[in-house]
Amino acid sequence: MKLHPKIVVGLNGIIQGGVSVKDFSKVTQINENDSKEILNNFIHNGIGSLKDNFYYFEDGDKLKIAIILLQNGFPLDDISVALDWRDFEGLTAEILSSKNFAVIKNLMLTKPRMEIDVVGIRLGIAILIDCKHWKRYSSSSLTSAVHKQIERTRQYVEKTQGSMAVPVIVTLYQDKIDFIERVPIVPIFQFSSFIDEFYGNIDQMKTIEKD
């Protein structure tokens, strides 16, 4: 992708539904010539679509661009300002769908009340994902997130007949896949390859099923 100097600011103009060059320019405060160049660059790289002079974007498109920028050395702090949790969950769900998983977003459990960001189900196994849109990670905060996700997974299995589930944490940015108490901590830019290898590596992960 050709990286325009103002492309990080342009993330704020990636709006679901149709956006014109003029709208994009107004939202981002980037002049219309540069706005058009940035938008066309997204289209040429398979992000979004163009119809009748309107650019259409989907769930997860903003985060796809953000990941490319991270991998090209743009500052995380600048990029993360333009992202919200919906972008993050949207891309996670989209990756699972593309790999033939049935996907549920924002699944609410009751008694006790708990929300699971994204659930992907395939071949009788559910992957329960907590999306962490954090700029910085400490080992204690990740460990706490893992314990909470294990408990959500236990509750899900308790309430879902015949289920087997794996808790997973997906993060915005870290160098590599890690494990805490056999729960995978997966950077979003490696999530696709993690899913490709998921069934081959499941014996290394914490799995929860009814006794």
C-alpha positions as CSV (number, residue, x, y, z in Angstrom):
1,M,0.0,0.0,0.0
2,K,1.3,3.5,-0.9
3,L,1.3,5.3,2.4
4,H,0.2,8.9,2.2
5,P,1.6,11.1,5.0
6,K,-1.9,11.9,6.2
7,I,-3.2,8.3,6.0
8,V,-3.4,7.9,9.8
9,V,-5.7,11.0,10.0
10,G,-7.7,9.4,7.2
11,L,-8.7,6.5,9.4
12,N,-11.3,8.8,11.0
13,G,-13.0,9.1,7.7
14,I,-13.6,5.3,7.3
15,I,-17.3,5.3,8.0
16,Q,-19.6,2.3,7.4
17,G,-21.9,3.0,4.5
18,G,-21.2,5.4,1.7
19,V,-18.9,8.4,2.0
20,S,-18.0,10.9,-0.7
21,V,-14.6,12.6,-1.2
22,K,-16.2,15.8,0.1
23,D,-17.6,14.1,3.3
24,F,-14.3,12.4,3.9
25,S,-12.4,15.7,3.5
26,K,-14.8,17.4,5.9
27,V,-14.5,14.7,8.6
28,T,-10.7,14.4,8.3
29,Q,-9.8,18.0,7.5
30,I,-7.7,16.7,4.6
31,N,-8.0,18.6,1.3
32,E,-10.1,17.0,-1.4
33,N,-7.2,16.0,-3.7
34,D,-5.4,14.2,-0.9
35,S,-8.7,12.7,0.3
36,K,-9.4,11.3,-3.1
37,E,-5.9,9.9,-3.4
38,I,-6.2,8.2,0.1
39,L,-9.6,6.7,-0.7
40,N,-8.6,5.4,-4.1
41,N,-5.5,3.8,-2.5
42,F,-7.8,1.9,-0.1
43,I,-9.9,0.6,-3.0
44,H,-6.8,-0.4,-5.0
45,N,-5.7,-2.5,-2.0
46,G,-9.0,-4.3,-1.8
47,I,-10.3,-2.3,1.2
48,G,-13.8,-0.9,0.5
49,S,-15.6,-0.5,-2.8
50,L,-16.5,2.4,-5.1
51,K,-20.0,3.0,-6.6
52,D,-21.4,6.2,-8.1
53,N,-18.7,8.3,-6.5
54,F,-19.3,6.9,-3.0
55,Y,-16.8,4.8,-1.1
56,Y,-18.3,2.0,0.9
57,F,-16.6,0.4,3.9
58,E,-17.5,-2.6,6.1
59,D,-17.0,-3.7,9.7
60,G,-13.3,-4.3,10.1
61,D,-12.0,-2.2,7.2
62,K,-10.6,0.5,9.4
63,L,-8.7,-2.0,11.5
64,K,-7.3,-3.8,8.3
65,I,-5.8,-0.4,7.3
66,A,-4.5,0.2,10.9
67,I,-2.7,-3.2,10.9
68,I,-1.0,-2.3,7.6
69,L,0.1,1.0,9.2
70,L,1.4,-0.7,12.3
71,Q,3.4,-3.1,10.3
72,N,4.9,-0.2,8.4
73,G,6.1,1.6,11.5
74,F,3.4,4.2,12.0
75,P,3.0,5.2,15.7
76,L,0.6,3.0,17.7
77,D,-0.6,5.9,19.8
78,D,-1.7,7.9,16.8
79,I,-3.4,4.9,15.2
80,S,-5.2,3.6,18.3
81,V,-6.9,7.0,18.8
82,A,-8.8,6.4,15.5
83,L,-10.0,2.9,16.5
84,D,-12.7,1.8,18.7
85,W,-13.8,-1.6,20.1
86,R,-16.3,-2.1,17.3
87,D,-13.6,-2.0,14.6
88,F,-11.6,-4.5,16.6
89,E,-14.5,-7.0,17.2
90,G,-15.7,-6.5,13.6
91,L,-12.4,-7.6,12.1
92,T,-12.1,-10.6,14.5
93,A,-15.6,-11.7,13.5
94,E,-14.9,-11.2,9.8
95,I,-11.8,-13.4,10.0
96,L,-13.7,-16.2,11.6
97,S,-16.5,-16.0,9.1
98,S,-14.0,-16.1,6.2
99,K,-12.8,-19.4,7.7
100,N,-16.3,-21.0,7.8
101,F,-17.0,-20.4,11.4
102,A,-20.5,-19.6,12.6
103,V,-20.1,-16.3,14.4
104,I,-22.0,-14.6,17.3
105,K,-21.0,-11.1,18.4
106,N,-21.6,-9.7,21.8
107,L,-23.2,-12.8,23.2
108,M,-24.9,-12.0,26.6
109,L,-25.1,-14.7,29.3
110,T,-27.3,-14.3,32.3
111,K,-27.1,-15.5,35.9
112,P,-24.4,-14.3,36.3
113,R,-24.6,-11.6,33.6
114,M,-21.5,-11.7,31.3
115,E,-20.8,-10.6,27.8
116,I,-18.6,-12.5,25.3
117,D,-17.2,-10.2,22.6
118,V,-17.0,-12.8,19.7
119,V,-17.9,-16.5,19.6
120,G,-16.8,-18.7,16.6
121,I,-18.1,-22.2,16.3
122,R,-16.9,-24.9,13.9
123,L,-16.6,-28.7,14.1
124,G,-18.2,-28.8,17.5
125,I,-15.7,-26.5,19.2
126,A,-16.4,-22.9,20.2
127,I,-13.7,-20.2,20.4
128,L,-14.7,-17.6,22.9
129,I,-12.8,-14.3,22.2
130,D,-12.2,-11.3,24.4
131,C,-11.0,-8.4,22.3
132,K,-8.6,-6.1,24.2
133,H,-8.3,-2.7,22.6
134,W,-5.5,-1.5,24.8
135,K,-2.5,0.6,23.9
136,R,-0.3,-1.0,26.6
137,Y,-0.2,-4.4,28.3
138,S,1.1,-5.4,31.7
139,S,1.4,-9.1,32.6
140,S,-0.9,-8.5,35.6
141,S,-3.7,-6.9,33.4
142,L,-3.4,-9.7,30.8
143,T,-3.5,-12.4,33.6
144,S,-6.6,-10.7,35.0
145,A,-8.2,-10.7,31.6
146,V,-7.4,-14.4,31.1
147,H,-9.0,-15.4,34.4
148,K,-12.2,-13.5,33.5
149,Q,-12.3,-15.1,30.1
150,I,-11.8,-18.6,31.6
151,E,-14.8,-17.9,33.9
152,R,-16.9,-16.6,30.9
153,T,-16.0,-19.8,29.0
154,R,-17.0,-22.0,32.0
155,Q,-20.4,-20.2,32.2
156,Y,-20.9,-20.6,28.4
157,V,-20.2,-24.3,28.5
158,E,-22.5,-24.7,31.6
159,K,-25.3,-23.1,29.6
160,T,-24.7,-24.7,26.2
161,Q,-25.5,-28.3,25.9
162,G,-22.8,-30.6,24.6
163,S,-20.3,-27.7,24.1
164,M,-16.5,-27.7,24.2
165,A,-14.9,-24.2,24.3
166,V,-11.5,-22.6,24.2
167,P,-11.0,-19.1,25.8
168,V,-8.8,-16.7,23.7
169,I,-7.7,-13.1,24.1
170,V,-7.1,-11.1,21.0
171,T,-5.0,-7.9,21.4
172,L,-4.4,-4.8,19.3
173,Y,-0.7,-5.0,19.3
174,Q,2.1,-7.2,20.6
175,D,4.9,-9.0,18.9
176,K,3.8,-12.7,19.0
177,I,1.3,-15.2,20.2
178,D,1.8,-15.9,23.9
179,F,0.1,-18.1,26.5
180,I,-1.1,-17.5,30.1
181,E,-2.3,-20.6,31.8
182,R,-2.6,-22.2,28.4
183,V,-4.9,-19.5,27.1
184,P,-3.6,-18.0,23.9
185,I,-3.0,-14.2,23.7
186,V,-3.1,-13.4,20.0
187,P,-2.1,-10.2,18.3
188,I,-4.9,-9.3,15.8
189,F,-2.4,-9.3,12.8
190,Q,-1.6,-12.9,13.6
191,F,-5.2,-14.0,14.2
192,S,-5.9,-15.3,10.7
193,S,-2.9,-17.7,10.8
194,F,-3.7,-18.7,14.4
195,I,-7.2,-19.8,13.2
196,D,-5.6,-21.7,10.3
197,E,-3.5,-23.7,12.7
198,F,-6.1,-23.8,15.5
199,Y,-7.2,-27.5,15.2
200,G,-3.7,-28.7,14.9
201,N,-2.6,-26.9,18.0
202,I,-5.7,-27.4,20.2
203,D,-3.9,-29.8,22.5
204,Q,-1.6,-26.9,23.7
205,M,-4.6,-24.8,24.7
206,K,-7.0,-24.7,27.6
207,T,-10.2,-26.4,26.7
208,I,-13.3,-26.4,28.8
209,E,-16.2,-28.9,28.5
210,K,-18.9,-30.2,30.8
211,D,-17.7,-33.0,33.1
